[in-house]
Amino acid sequence: MNALTYPPHARTYRYDEIDREFLQERIAEFRGQIERRLAGELTEDEFKPLRLMNGLYLQLHAYMLRVAIPYGLLNSAQLRQLGRIARRWDRGFGHFTTRQNIQFNWTKLEDVPAMLEALAEVDMHAIQTSGNCIRNTTTDEYAGATPDEVVDPRVYAEILRQWSTLHPEFTWLPRKFKIAITGSPNDRVAAQVHDVGVLAKRNERGEVGFEIHAGGGLGRTPIIARKLRDWVPEAEFLAYMEAVLRVYNALGQRENIYKARIKILVRDLGDEFTQMVEREYERMPRDRYRLDPEIVAAIGAHFAPPPFASLEDQALHADPEFRQWASASVRAHRQPGYASVTISLKPIGGIPGDASADQMEAVADLAERHSFGEIRVTHVQNLVLPHVRQEDLYALWGGLRAAGLATPNIGLISDIIACPGMDYCALATARSIPIAQRISERFASLDRQHDIGECFINISGCINACGHHHVAHIGILGVDKRGEEVYQVTLGGSATNDAAIGELIGPAFSYDTIVDAVETLITTYIAHRVPGERFIDTYRRVGVTPFKDALYAPA
Amino acid sequence: MSTKAKARPATAPVVFTANRLRDGRVVWLGTAGLWRDAITETVPFAPEAAETGLALARQGERDQHVVGVYAVEVDLAGPTPLKFRERLRVQGPSVAAEAA
């Protein structure tokens, strides 16, 4: 398999020969480093920064290879190859992450060069998926398809990828750096809890510009980002981004890992941070950083619309089970007669974000048949087929059902974000996955899930918050208490336009009682809601007290 | 290299664990300084002998056989790690679908 077998209309960025040559050089370099490590010529202290630069972690049970999926875009050839890698070098699974990447949890060090070669065959790699560099930029999984899009964010996400990949000035930042970009006024990328969150928009003349937020983040110190600029013209985008990174790179607190993220700097400096960025921006040689419209157009050509047929919208098939799935999984498309389909990777009792090799191949086949060979990975650990003919939805549903991928729970209580937790992660202090599994089993009834309505539960297995628990309607944080797992609960978080950090509700719950606690929260919500209210709406209206009373009332 | 080995002095018997360099799999320090797949083949050290055990375990790092050596307090029945994290290292992920 190679790039020549790509689906012709999939709108993913295509490497050129220079890109491919670089990847081969990089693999050869890392292969040599691995050989020297295995031969005992490099110590772990010497090898660790080298392996991290290539996305290779050492976790609780094995090495883990994190593969970059630039802004969550895949074509079917790439997804099929990921399935092949999972089957050949892992245990037949991959785990899709909140950074829209994929992780292989059972990697052997000696297999890594072959895995990287297999990735390179489809223009993929694991560079900058670890370390204190600019990580994978994330974007809207419905880009290029959603009716509410003002600017296609993929174009600028790719520009950011090219700018940030191997950028010599930003290879050793004080800490890792995460950027999210959206081109819709409805934030689906959690922009305000990123190191930099970018909203691409248009002015009254139709020109593209960017609203820039900085200093958001989760982890030990959750903070909502500060808006730096309401408008940066397209041509100045990289200059301004570089100015933000420069100020952070110069002043970030490298001496204290817990204070080294940009959010601490922005919080501490406040408006002075904004002014410093402006001063840096003003003194930069702007011509050198000017984003040439021709370059934008050339990159934009990679993301031109696929050859849509001229169709009209049509009614859904009458099958009630199909309709239940469609009500959760099918989303309006900007092109008449088409829809976007979200594929749940959250089967009842399953592992959030996991897909088997067979499932990856099934989705690749279905994407080829029904979505121009395009697939997206969402930051809530699901997949999307962005461009599906409405007349094909019923057949697609059948294909997804056959692959065990038709759980109709998108946006519902069992559509849970969960980090790998202590089952895999060396940093974790508690398990996440079994909590997610038990909650989804408790709320297995789809009728009940639909009655509860939109409710986001996010679970992190440690304070680093990879499971985004702070911005969930119901956030669960697993911590270690004298060698045993306990779970704190936060309420009222949000990762959308009304971004908010959840409020810690009280003492933690044990592994055995946390699911009951969630049930109590839902029962309380049902008792207090008025028609049309989601969990978050009721929480905001009635406040924390009824929930706290219900959870901690004496028996 | 192990930062975890700097943990507080042991108050219970300890065994030593690490990840095997070649494939990253969890291993346990057995007799004659050999690293074993099963905790049942490990050699416990009394708390007061933990430093001796650590020195032996570190040799495995110097020989480039293992990575990330650290001590694990155990109940000698089994032996069984006292902390849940290390019990997971013994059992593998608690997630049935992938533990198979």
Interface residues (C-beta under 8 A of the other chain):
Chain A: R37 L38 G40 T43 E44 D45 K48 L58 Q59 L60 H61 A62 Y63 R91 F93 N105 T107 K108 L109 E110 G350 I351 D354 M422 D423 Y424 T429 R431 I433 P434 Q437 D480 G483 E484 E485
Chain B: M1 N19 L21 R22 D23 G24 R25 V26 E61 D63 Q64 V67 G68 L82 K83 F84 R85 L88 R89 G92 P93 S94 V95 A97 E98
